[in-house]
Amino acid sequence: MSETITNETTGESAVIRMEEIIESWMNPRHDVDGLLGTMCTEHRRVTLGDEKRDMHSLPEEILDGDVTPVEFFQREHGARVVLVLDLYEHSGMTIQARQIGEPAVYPFNDRWDAGVVGFIFDTPEALKEAGCEDWTDEQIREDLIAEVKVYDSYLRGEVFFVDHGDDTVGGCVGYEHAVGTAKDLLGIAA
């Protein structure tokens, strides 16, 4: 797949093309400043989400059902918003975030190839670092869902190069990011 974006004023163009090999450095959850969410996940074969958190570190009280995930993440991390992470794994992986108690929709409710893989939540420290301390819970929820959508693009292999003359920018996760990068290189207003 490739697409050309052209600046109609200057005639310059940039080509967006899909990466053939996805490298671990392209993971949008690693070494990125300004993320509001912390992903806490468990998968038997791969590390998902944030390497610093996995569900093996959760106390027995949450695993035994003595306390809800929301109560746990609020108490232990000061979270205001906690979302469920659903994973569908069949010839690849795709992930989504949803409210706890909200039903999963296909394919994330497929009884053979899907299930809950963890949670994503905010922390007061992340809100402060990102300058979002005055955000509403709804704004936080929307940002967490957007973070998961970018991570989903990475899991599905939607990582692109943008070629502009002698310049190449690689590791653009998600088609929208690649288009934005091409427009920036071409001086096109977003």
Number of C-alpha atoms within 10 A of each C-alpha: 7 10 12 14 18 16 16 10 9 10 9 14 18 22 19 25 19 22 18 11 8 16 10 9 10 15 21 22 21 14 11 8 10 13 18 23 27 23 27 23 22 19 14 6 6 7 12 19 25 18 13 9 16 18 16 12 10 14 11 11 12 16 13 9 9 10 13 13 20 19 14 18 21 17 11 10 15 15 20 17 21 26 24 24 25 22 23 22 16 11 8 9 16 22 22 21 24 19 15 14 8 9 10 20 10 10 16 21 16 14 10 10 14 20 18 19 21 21 26 26 23 26 20 15 14 17 18 13 14 13 11 15 14 9 11 11 12 10 13 21 24 11 16 24 20 14 20 23 17 21 23 21 19 23 19 15 19 21 25 25 21 27 19 18 11 5 10 14 15 18 21 23 24 20 17 11 15 24 21 16 22 26 18 12 20 20 13 16 8 8
